[in-house]
Amino acid sequence: MKLSGKSRAAFGFGAFGKDVVYMLISGYMLYYYNVVLGISSVFIGGMMMAARIFDALNDPFMGIIVAKTKTRWGRFRPWIFTGTVLNAVVIYALFSAPSSASTNAMKVWCSVFYVLWGVTYTMMDIPFWSMIPAITEPGKDREGLTSLARASAGVGDAVPTVLTMVVVPVLGGGASLMNYRIGFRWWAILIAAVFVISEVVFCAFVPEPAQEEDMKSEGLGEMFRALFHNDQAVTIVVSIIFVYTALNIVGNLILYFFQFDVGNTGAYSVFTAVCFLAQVLLMAAVPLLRRKADKIRLFMAGFILQLAGFLVILLMSAGRAYDGGRWWILCVPGILVYGGYGIQNVLLTVFLADSVDYGEMMHGTREDSVIFSMQTFTVKLASGLAVFIAGIVIRVINLDRNAAVQSAGTLGGLRMSMTVMPAILLVVGMIIFRKCFRLDAARMEEISAELKKRHTSQEK
């Protein structure tokens, strides 16, 4: 179906709102509960990892529920709206642990509401991205909408990343840990409000395709077999895990790096603003870059940019090139890392949508929601893996949140963990993708032509 400019803008706004929420949770949960509330980083990482294991069951089941949903408002939008409202309430609760609670009580509070956050976010995230293959055709139309959505999501990522450490002290009335508790609570309310507004606009202006009266309803076993028999979807899912885990490790440690190594938390906001600007610009530029390069080569270029960025950061850290107020030079490798990720973020969604068409051609059924549920799961799994690794790193390197100066060994371990470790993950992901992925432009044209022929035959 052909989307109007208003519908495309609403899709982009919805992507913006959902990632504002996601980045607040994935970027600041560890810092908030560890540094502000004083809970063990290993406990937080382990709890978040356990919650992601729970999502291993929750996400695919949500995909199946969405696939079987049939209402007067459509298959996707009722879940997007309901999940958004519930998630907004949970977000506020996550950052509102009672100040009188004991450490154990706060651990329980954090655990319960983080699991609920994952469940309610899944309710809206799976149907949101599942709409792309449902309302677009392979090629420029799909890549254009995906690029718009991912660029908008990148702007959403930037809002909490850039503004949180600036806004929280203002809302809390100071820079003490108690002020931070208050500031984070008010910031969570504002973020939740933006989230709800964005998804209401999305549901109001993004149309769904008409549902067939006799739509086949596959059983649970059949749907899972179709998913795991789709080798291209599995390849993309594995690639997503490596790419997202690598970047999330950096995302969880970079604030610690600026606070305890660079010694300038104010510079963190400027650094992230520059990095996310590069990410968004390259996301938006993917359709233009596609005119010059095949999408697979472009995806591989994203790996190269990120690896180059990690190498430069490591070299700068070894020579402490950012001492003497020269922290701004870190923006150069930051642009490489986040720019490369921006390219990959768009293309991973395109590749996953293409795998839906591939699966339909191979097995005769479209598993939009089930396959896209794996994207939601793997993104959250990568986030959980990354925060668990970051929590262990903080403990192993003996980082002391109350110390004004960290030891040389602590700082060296921090630098290595946020450069070498992600680089290794990216190299593994690059090898797997290059070896297993086969849905290039020519192959997708063949698949699209074959599916059109089948659909025309079925209509007759």
Disulfide bonds with the S-S distance in Angstrom:
none
